[in-house]
Amino acid sequence: MAGDEGKGTGLDRRSFLKLAGGILGSAGVYAVLINVKGTAVLDIASGQAAGDYDPNEHYWGFVVNSHNCIGCGKCVVACKQENRVPQRDDCNRTWIERYHLTEDGRVLVDSPQSGINGFVGKPYLKPGEPEPIIDKAFFVPKLCNQCDNAPCIQVCPVSATYKTKDGIILVDQERCIGCRYCIMTCPYGARYLVPADADRSPTGNTSVADKCTWCYHRITKGRLPACVEACPVGARVFGDLNDPESPVRKIMRETRVAVLKPDLGTKPKCYYVGLEEGVR
Amino acid sequence: MDGFAYPNEVQIGWGLIVVLYPFTTGLIAGAFIVSALYYVFNVESLRPLARFSLVTALAFVIVAPLPLLVHLGQPERAVEIFVTPHFTSAMAMFGYIWLFYMAILMIQTWLVFRKDIVTYAITATGLKRRIYSAMALGVYDVSAKSLAIDRRLVKVLGAIGIPSAWILFHGYSGFIFGSVKANPWWSTPLMPIIFLFSAVVSGMALLIILYVAAMGVQRKPLNHDALRSLASWLAGFLAVNVTIEALEVATMMYMQEESWDTVRSLITERLAVSYLGIQLVLGSALPLLALWVVALVRLPQRAATLLSSAGALLTLVGVFAMRWNVVIGGQILSKSLRGFLSYTPEIGGREGILAALLLMALPFELFALITYFIPPWREAPVESSGIQLELNMVEPEFPRPA
């Protein structure tokens, strides 16, 4: 073949590959640096935001007493109002489930409008299905479990979901990209996407993930979560797991409690009194 | 809703567009492995398809992230995945793996087509000449020695690409689903392997159809022998794929865990048509039969090609159904294991059927554009302006180490 060394004036192959490698490499280093910086920003957001509140002094826990719940729905109302949760059935930071255990061994569960209007009428039945004889019935309020080993934090590709020093899992909705991986991975259905056409939103952002924060804006000011305050029967109890005298620790000492789906290893910090087998 | 589901589950977060994502990206896998079978593993029978498959893989890898971007609630923040990735997230690695994969495919394509590009740059005139000169990146050395180095680089890149980019990229989308412990229909370590193999078979199937269609449009004769070889490779990969998919469900069935009743109801009632009908019978059993006949029986050339094409088409339908059954199936099954939700894609809107069709068309348009500039099926015209080039019909033969 003629003209063997007919090389052009521009880059040869080797320099081109070198250049390309260099660009990719610097992008990687930049990404690591930004990520380190990103962590620092999160600490500020979680810790020093609320005046003299010191997140290092607390580790919050929640007790739900299923025996006490009367299914009035006041907690759901209070939560929607306090947190500007969209007024839709598919957007909930908390909800109530009703369980009917029938004589023939079936478990019928429903949560009409997430329980916001209380519970009236029959449990969920297929059309024409005979009315079952009910052996046992109870309500189970649900909310974010603020898992110590939270899968939602693990899967968030941009660290928008993070854990504060006092143990609360928060979503930075200015950072969330709306990929919904966290919604898929939460075993408890505690998360939802604020719809693009929502009537309102907790932080004014739409198309981002949202969930219960145990009213972080309230508890860091020494107040109780809105649902706890609204509950007329003391079915919801909130307190500091660091403090042996807190109502939460007291209940956990005096009675037997359980968490939801313990086999998944998420280590929830929401403890249930009177949890029936089969409640998931 | 049938039975009970957590109230927030009524939102089906990952819809049709997310079904499309593993489907379109999966097509890259098959195209890439076919090019690698020739360039890395020296499978001579696939030589007529080597350049074709490389260009196909390139067209699909460039638009790979588009469905994800369309799906994001905040697409303008997508760049955060690249600049501030959260390293424990399986999803965060996507950007880097994709860039790496695309870089490998781009460099490979450039090296393989360099001789064509240089020839066009010398023979073309006007704007085209400028475009080809830019594509040549200033390297005009097409001596036999230089081309032999190119060829070796292509082989090395392919050998690096298979264990890294190829396995990571296609395995990772399976891992995203397989690692969701909250979901019994997703959670299995087999998922990345299932995704990898279904990706390979869908890509090989696409190559068969695209090659037959492109040759028809170009009025060029089909290389029936190469097609038969590809159909045989597809038959083999499809057999492995179906076996692993069956293993997954058989294990669930045999282990009879708490979730089995719900999963059984999902696949035999809720997904009866798309799982039992389309994925298993139409998309697995029938193409398996067709392709194995092509591979084992000496049919007349045209009959073999016809049967391969039919098998390939059914395989594509089956893999799409599989993506649907995984992505949508996993979400219509409530994580409370007490009921089912429903999902019907909307027609319009950002995540509707029209958007999906548009996204599906894009890589084919890109394929048309790329092949306009570097047609893999045509030899570059032998020019007469100084440098003499030896050009082969499809893939120039170079001396390679024995």
Chai-1 contact restraints between the chains, C-beta under 6 A:
chainA,res_idxA,chainB,res_idxB,connection_type,confidence,min_distance_angstrom,max_distance_angstrom,comment,restraint_id
A,M1,B,S143,contact,1.0,0.0,6.0,A-B,restraint_1
A,M1,B,A144,contact,1.0,0.0,6.0,A-B,restraint_2
A,A2,B,Q388,contact,1.0,0.0,6.0,A-B,restraint_3
A,G3,B,I387,contact,1.0,0.0,6.0,A-B,restraint_4
A,D4,B,S143,contact,1.0,0.0,6.0,A-B,restraint_5
A,G6,B,Y140,contact,1.0,0.0,6.0,A-B,restraint_6
A,G6,B,D141,contact,1.0,0.0,6.0,A-B,restraint_7
A,K7,B,D141,contact,1.0,0.0,6.0,A-B,restraint_8
A,G8,B,G138,contact,1.0,0.0,6.0,A-B,restraint_9
A,G8,B,Y140,contact,1.0,0.0,6.0,A-B,restraint_10
A,G10,B,G138,contact,1.0,0.0,6.0,A-B,restraint_11
A,L11,B,G138,contact,1.0,0.0,6.0,A-B,restraint_12
A,R13,B,V139,contact,1.0,0.0,6.0,A-B,restraint_13
A,F16,B,L137,contact,1.0,0.0,6.0,A-B,restraint_14
A,A31,B,V83,contact,1.0,0.0,6.0,A-B,restraint_15
A,I34,B,V83,contact,1.0,0.0,6.0,A-B,restraint_16
A,I34,B,T84,contact,1.0,0.0,6.0,A-B,restraint_17
A,N35,B,T84,contact,1.0,0.0,6.0,A-B,restraint_18
A,G38,B,T84,contact,1.0,0.0,6.0,A-B,restraint_19
A,D90,B,V10,contact,1.0,0.0,6.0,A-B,restraint_20
A,D90,B,Q11,contact,1.0,0.0,6.0,A-B,restraint_21
A,N92,B,P7,contact,1.0,0.0,6.0,A-B,restraint_22
A,N92,B,N8,contact,1.0,0.0,6.0,A-B,restraint_23
A,W95,B,P7,contact,1.0,0.0,6.0,A-B,restraint_24
A,V109,B,F4,contact,1.0,0.0,6.0,A-B,restraint_25
A,V109,B,R338,contact,1.0,0.0,6.0,A-B,restraint_26
A,S111,B,P7,contact,1.0,0.0,6.0,A-B,restraint_27
A,S114,B,P7,contact,1.0,0.0,6.0,A-B,restraint_28
A,Q154,B,T88,contact,1.0,0.0,6.0,A-B,restraint_29
A,V155,B,S89,contact,1.0,0.0,6.0,A-B,restraint_30
A,C156,B,H86,contact,1.0,0.0,6.0,A-B,restraint_31
A,C156,B,S89,contact,1.0,0.0,6.0,A-B,restraint_32
A,P157,B,I81,contact,1.0,0.0,6.0,A-B,restraint_33
A,P157,B,H86,contact,1.0,0.0,6.0,A-B,restraint_34
A,P157,B,S89,contact,1.0,0.0,6.0,A-B,restraint_35
A,P157,B,M91,contact,1.0,0.0,6.0,A-B,restraint_36
A,P157,B,A92,contact,1.0,0.0,6.0,A-B,restraint_37
A,V158,B,E80,contact,1.0,0.0,6.0,A-B,restraint_38
A,V158,B,I81,contact,1.0,0.0,6.0,A-B,restraint_39
A,V158,B,T84,contact,1.0,0.0,6.0,A-B,restraint_40
A,V158,B,H86,contact,1.0,0.0,6.0,A-B,restraint_41
A,S159,B,H86,contact,1.0,0.0,6.0,A-B,restraint_42
A,I177,B,L72,contact,1.0,0.0,6.0,A-B,restraint_43
A,I177,B,Q74,contact,1.0,0.0,6.0,A-B,restraint_44
A,I177,B,R77,contact,1.0,0.0,6.0,A-B,restraint_45
A,G178,B,L72,contact,1.0,0.0,6.0,A-B,restraint_46
A,G178,B,G73,contact,1.0,0.0,6.0,A-B,restraint_47
A,G178,B,Q74,contact,1.0,0.0,6.0,A-B,restraint_48
A,C179,B,L72,contact,1.0,0.0,6.0,A-B,restraint_49
A,R180,B,G13,contact,1.0,0.0,6.0,A-B,restraint_50
A,Y181,B,M91,contact,1.0,0.0,6.0,A-B,restraint_51
A,I183,B,G13,contact,1.0,0.0,6.0,A-B,restraint_52
A,M184,B,V180,contact,1.0,0.0,6.0,A-B,restraint_53
A,T185,B,V180,contact,1.0,0.0,6.0,A-B,restraint_54
A,T185,B,A182,contact,1.0,0.0,6.0,A-B,restraint_55
A,P187,B,A182,contact,1.0,0.0,6.0,A-B,restraint_56
A,P187,B,K335,contact,1.0,0.0,6.0,A-B,restraint_57
A,G189,B,Y6,contact,1.0,0.0,6.0,A-B,restraint_58
A,G189,B,N8,contact,1.0,0.0,6.0,A-B,restraint_59
A,G189,B,E9,contact,1.0,0.0,6.0,A-B,restraint_60
A,G189,B,K335,contact,1.0,0.0,6.0,A-B,restraint_61
A,Y192,B,N8,contact,1.0,0.0,6.0,A-B,restraint_62
A,Y192,B,Q11,contact,1.0,0.0,6.0,A-B,restraint_63
A,L193,B,Q11,contact,1.0,0.0,6.0,A-B,restraint_64
A,S207,B,G73,contact,1.0,0.0,6.0,A-B,restraint_65
A,S207,B,Q74,contact,1.0,0.0,6.0,A-B,restraint_66
A,V208,B,G73,contact,1.0,0.0,6.0,A-B,restraint_67
A,L264,B,K181,contact,1.0,0.0,6.0,A-B,restraint_68
A,R280,B,S336,contact,1.0,0.0,6.0,A-B,restraint_69
